[in-house]
Amino acid sequence: MDLKEYHKLMAPRLTVLVTTVDEKGRADVSPFSFVSPISFDPPLLMISCGLNKHVYWNIQRMKEFVINIPTEKQLEQLWLTGGKWDPNQSKIQKAGFKTEPAQKVRPPLLKECAAQIECYEEFSKKAGDHIMIVGKVVSMHVKDDLVDSKGNLRVDNVRPPLHVSDNLFAFPYVTKSV
Ligand SMILES: Cc1cc2nc3c(=O)[nH]c(=O)nc-3n(C[C@H](O)[C@H](O)[C@H](O)COP(=O)(O)O)c2cc1C
């Protein structure tokens, strides 16, 4: 197997919808699965973005983004947003996402998502053919009935699409406590 295919073995991975805006305030959305929490305090997370993508250019200029956590119901919509953005044709509208204003950043929240995490760009670093974008969490939102008493996402209800590779997603939801 080609070593470049290693990520197919690191599966399935949470898939998020990243919203950004350009300098004219036009909003974009893209699915990302190279995503990870990286620090509790300060609260930092990381997305890894291929070169030459509007997502990165928007974050580089505007220093802000939102991580939206989709549900199983949004799988088809998520898939529609995986192509290149033409700033004159909104991918958000094309996929039929409803939006609402964020609290601290300019990119919109995707309303029907289970949760939304607002971030300021902390720093970015090139890593191979991707750029690691580290964001500081500055606000977050989740529907009350989608978290348990400890704040854990009720994954068995939300059933977030987990990316295997390409157009393949997994929904392996059974929760167990140890
Ligand atoms: C399920 C899924 C997960 C993806 N994960 C990533 C990722 O982690 N990093 C990345 O750079 N692109 C990823 N992509 C591709 C981007 O979503 C795509 O290149 C982006 O929408 C292009 O938009 P833009 O160049 O207009 O910003 C993924 C695509 C899909 C469908």
The ligand as an SDF file (V2000), in Angstrom:
LIG
                    3D

 31 33  0  0  0  0  0  0  0  0999 V2000
  -15.6950   14.3280    4.1440 C   0  0  0  0  0  0  0  0  0  0  0  0
  -14.6320   15.2590    3.6500 C   0  0  0  0  0  0  0  0  0  0  0  0
  -13.5600   15.5830    4.4690 C   0  0  0  0  0  0  0  0  0  0  0  0
  -12.5610   16.4540    4.0360 C   0  0  0  0  0  0  0  0  0  0  0  0
  -11.5070   16.7610    4.8590 N   0  0  0  0  0  0  0  0  0  0  0  0
  -10.5810   17.6580    4.4720 C   0  0  0  0  0  0  0  0  0  0  0  0
   -9.5140   18.0400    5.3590 C   0  0  0  0  0  0  0  0  0  0  0  0
   -9.4330   17.5920    6.5070 O   0  0  0  0  0  0  0  0  0  0  0  0
   -8.6110   18.9520    4.8890 N   0  0  0  0  0  0  0  0  0  0  0  0
   -8.7050   19.5030    3.6440 C   0  0  0  0  0  0  0  0  0  0  0  0
   -7.8650   20.3230    3.2820 O   0  0  0  0  0  0  0  0  0  0  0  0
   -9.7020   19.1660    2.7940 N   0  0  0  0  0  0  0  0  0  0  0  0
  -10.6440   18.2740    3.1870 C   0  0  0  0  0  0  0  0  0  0  0  0
  -11.6700   17.9560    2.3450 N   0  0  0  0  0  0  0  0  0  0  0  0
  -11.7710   18.6490    1.0630 C   0  0  0  0  0  0  0  0  0  0  0  0
  -12.3180   20.0570    1.2620 C   0  0  0  0  0  0  0  0  0  0  0  0
  -13.5920   20.0360    1.8930 O   0  0  0  0  0  0  0  0  0  0  0  0
  -12.4070   20.7940   -0.0820 C   0  0  0  0  0  0  0  0  0  0  0  0
  -11.1430   20.8150   -0.6570 O   0  0  0  0  0  0  0  0  0  0  0  0
  -12.8910   22.2050    0.1410 C   0  0  0  0  0  0  0  0  0  0  0  0
  -14.2910   22.1820    0.2830 O   0  0  0  0  0  0  0  0  0  0  0  0
  -12.4690   23.0950   -0.9890 C   0  0  0  0  0  0  0  0  0  0  0  0
  -13.0110   24.3430   -0.7400 O   0  0  0  0  0  0  0  0  0  0  0  0
  -12.2480   25.7210   -0.9950 P   0  0  0  0  0  0  0  0  0  0  0  0
  -10.9770   25.5010   -1.7000 O   0  0  0  0  0  0  0  0  0  0  0  0
  -13.1750   26.4750   -1.8060 O   0  0  0  0  0  0  0  0  0  0  0  0
  -12.0160   26.2720    0.3630 O   0  0  0  0  0  0  0  0  0  0  0  0
  -12.6560   17.0420    2.7560 C   0  0  0  0  0  0  0  0  0  0  0  0
  -13.7410   16.7290    1.9290 C   0  0  0  0  0  0  0  0  0  0  0  0
  -14.7230   15.8530    2.3740 C   0  0  0  0  0  0  0  0  0  0  0  0
  -15.8750   15.5580    1.4830 C   0  0  0  0  0  0  0  0  0  0  0  0
  1  2  1  0
  2  3  1  0
  2 30  2  0
  3  4  2  0
  4  5  1  0
  4 28  1  0
  5  6  2  0
  6  7  1  0
  6 13  1  0
  7  8  2  0
  7  9  1  0
  9 10  1  0
 10 11  2  0
 10 12  1  0
 12 13  2  0
 13 14  1  0
 14 15  1  0
 14 28  1  0
 15 16  1  0
 16 17  1  0
 16 18  1  0
 18 19  1  0
 18 20  1  0
 20 21  1  0
 20 22  1  0
 22 23  1  0
 23 24  1  0
 24 25  2  0
 24 26  1  0
 24 27  1  0
 28 29  2  0
 29 30  1  0
 30 31  1  0
M  END
$$$$
